[in-house]
């Protein structure tokens, strides 16, 4: 999975970028970037600064960064960072620093939209005796059961995703826990970190796992040949527990989070159609975009993990 996504010729290093294959909330509507910009402004107020950092982890080709900079309130001087393994896109706003790691000590908002689902994981399957074994796969997608899962991976399964019968599968999320803890741990005191992703929580784990592929807008088998996205839903409660010293932790749906940030999908009053027809059409279009972002069976069903780094906000 690591090689197929990030190795030479890997999917996320391809010139068309992720947007050539699938839509995220960022691509669905500028309302999403506007909501993130409002969240950044709140974090800046909590920190008592007008120069907050905005760290976009898994930045793609800088779409969210560009939208947040455009939507930011006047007077907010954002120090913007795109954290991504791919090369810096041509024509990107010069205010954006492009890097392959979270900048140490940055104070502000870290936002990771659909990043953790692409942090590589191993897959485990219970054999006919109930023993959890690693699932091995070749570049053509042919699978076989390998060695028994032991050590830290076995401990993770026992705590977060126990396999209860032959044929059940799990994605071992320890690598994601570690990646999230490292990202949050790099931030300065009082900062806020948000992970947004396809997710599941205990005890409602999917019994046969979630690993799949996407290419050119369609779901395809998860063949690790570099031609497609490989993604698996995130055990987001395990990621939350990987930062035990967080000053505050919230797990909520995107619908709930965006409602708090003013994206509701409420239709404009019909009276506006007579008083300002063009304004009514614009408001109606925005309501439709907001409805897509908050739909429970779609983007609105994504989970948000929100954690605050300990320490005084003004430190």
N, C-alpha and C positions, 0 to 999 in steps of 0.2 A: 504493500500500500504506500509506503514511504517512497519507494523508487518510482511507482507508477504516477504518483501525484507530483513529486518534487525532484525526482532524479533527472538526468539528461533526457530531454524530450518529454518530460512529465506533463501531465494535464495542466497544472496551474502555471506552467511556464510557457504554454502555447501562446502565440501572438494575439489570437482573438480574445483571450482572457475568459474568465468564467461567464461573463454576460453573453458570450456567444453560444452558451449551452443551457442556461437556466436563469430564471428571474428570482431576485430576492425582493424583500420589502423596499430596499433602496431603489431598485429599478422600477418598482410598481408605481411609485408616486413621490414627488418632491415633498409631500406632506410628512413623510418619514424623516427626512433630513431636517425639516423644520422642527419636528418634535424633539429630535436629538439636540438641535441647537438650543431649544428652550431648556432641556435638561442640563446642558453645559452651562447655560446662564445661571441656573439655580445652584449648580456646584460652585461656580465662580463666586456667587454671593455668599455661600457657606464658607468658602475659603477666604473671603475678604480680599479678592484680587480682581483686577480687570484684565489680567494676562494669564488666563488658565491654559493648561495644556489640553489638547484634544488628541488622544492616541487611538487611532483606528487600527485594530489588529485584524489581520486578514483583509487588507485594504483593497484587494482586487486591482482595479485600475484607477483607484482614487475617486470613485463616484460619490461615496458618502462624504468624504472630506470636502470635495468640491461643493456639494449641496449644503453642508453645515457652514462653510465659510460664507456662502451666498446668503444664508438665512440668519446668520448671527446678528444679534442686536447691535446697533451703532454703539461704538465706544468699547466694545469687547475686542481686545487685541489677542487673538488666539495664536498660541504656539502649536501648530498642527504637525502631527507625525503620522505617516503611513507605514505600518509595519507589515512587510510582505516579502516573500522570497523572490518573486519576479522582479525584473528590472524596472526602474522608474519609467512610467509612461511618458511618451513625448507630449509636450505641451501642457504638462501639469503645472498648476499654480505655483510660482516660485516660493510662496510662503510655506509650502509643505516640505518638510524634511522627510526623505524616503530612507528607510532603514530596515534591517532584517531582525531587529530586536526592540523590545520595549525600552525606551530611554530611561536610564536609572535616575530615580528621584523626581521624575515628572510629577507635577501636582495639578490635578484637574480631573478630567473624565477619560477613562479608558473604555472603549466601546468595541466589542467583538461580535459582529453580526455574522452568523453562520461561519464561524471559524472553528469552533471545537468539533463540529461534526466531520471536519476534514483533518483533524489531528489523528494520525494513523493509530489503529488498534489491532490487537490480535483477536481472533475469533476462537471461542471454545465450544465444543459440542460434547454432550454426554454420550459415551459409547453404550453398547448393549448391556454392560455391567453397571452403568451409571457413573463411570469414571470420566471426569472432565478431561478432554484432550484438546490440544491445539489443532485447529483446522489449517492444513497446509494447502497451498494453491500454486499452480504454475501460471506462466504468462498467457496460456490459452484458456484459463479459467477452470481447469480440471482440479478437483479437490480430493483430498484424502485426510484421514485422521492421523495425527502424529503423536508425539510424546504426551504423557500426562501433564496437566497443568500443576505446577508446584510453586513453592516459595511465595513471593509477594503477590504474584498473580492469583494463586490459589486463595490467599488471604482476602484479596479484593473480591473475588467471586463469592466467597463464603459470607462476607459482610454485605455486599451490595447486590449480587445477582446470582443466588444459588441455583444450580441446575437440578431439577427435581425428577427428571426421568429421561430414559434413552431418547436421543434425537433432539432434545432441547438444546438451544444455542444461546450464547451470550457474547456480546462484545466487551472485552476486558478494558474498562475505562481508566485504568491506573495512569496511562500515559496522558490522558486528558486532565485528570486531577493534578498531575505534576505540572503540566503546561499552564493550567489556570493559576495554580498557586505561585508559579514563578512570575507570571505576568502581573498579578496583583502585588506580589512582594517587591516588584521593582519600583512601584509608585511611591510618591512622597506622602507624608502623613496628611490625613483628612481627605484624600482623593477618593473618588467613587469609581468602581469598576462594574461594567455591565456585560454579561454574556447573553446573547439572544440566539436561540437555536431550536431545531427539532429536538424534543426531549421526552423523557419518561421518568417517572418517580417510583420508588418502592411504595407499595408492593405490586404496582401494576406494570411490571416489566413484560415486554413481548416475549412469549415463550420460545420463539424461533429466531430471535434477533431481527435486525433492521437493515443490515448491510445491503446496499444496492448501488446501481450506477446511473448516471445521467449523461446523455450526449445529444446535442442539437435539440434540446427541449423535450426529450423523451426519456422515460425510464428504461434502462437496459440492464442486462446482467452485469454483475460487478467483476468484470474481467480486468485484471491488473496489467493492461498493456500500454497504458499512457494515453489512450484515445478518449477516455471518458472520466468524468468525476466519479470518485468512490466516496461514499458517504454513509455514515451510520448515526442514528439518533444518539443523543447524549444523556447519560445518567447524571442529570444536572444536580441532584441532591448530593451525589458523591463529590462533585466539584465544589459545591458549597462547603462541605465538611473538610475539604482539603485546605481551607483557610480558617482554621479554628479560632484565630485571634481577631477576626473581622469585628469592627466596632458595631456593625449592623448588617444583617442579611435579610433579604426578601426574595421570595420565589413567587412569581405571578405570571399570568398569561399576558401575551402582547396586547390583547384586547383591553385588559385591565390597565396595563402600563400606558398605552396610548390614550385611553380615556383620561387618565390623570394628567396627561400632557396636552389635552385639548383636542385630540383627534377622535371625534365621536361618530361621524357619518350622519349627523342629523340633517334632514332635508331642509332647504331654505323655505320660508313661508311663501305660499302661493301668491300672496299679495305683491311680492317683489317682482313677479313676472310682469305685472302691469306697470309698476313704477319704474323698473329698470330691467328690461328684458335681457340685455347683454349680461348684466350682473347676475341675474337669476340663472342664466345658462352656466356661467362660470361657477357659481355656488353649487349648482346641481352636479356639475362634473366633479368638483372637489368632494362633495358628499359621496359620490360613487367611488372615488378613489379611497376615501376614508373607510367606507364600508368594506372594501376589499382588504385593506390593511388590518381590519379588526374582526373579520369574519371568523367565527369560532371553528369552522371546519377547514380554514385556510391559514393565512398568515396570522390571524388573530389567535390561533391555537398554539403558536410558538410560545416557548417559556422564556421569561427574563429572569436571570439571576443578577441581583443587585447587591453589591457588597461595598462597605466603606472601610478604607484603610484606617487602622487605629492611629491615634495621635491627635493633638489639638489642631483644629482647622487652620489656625493662623500660624502654625509652626513654620 
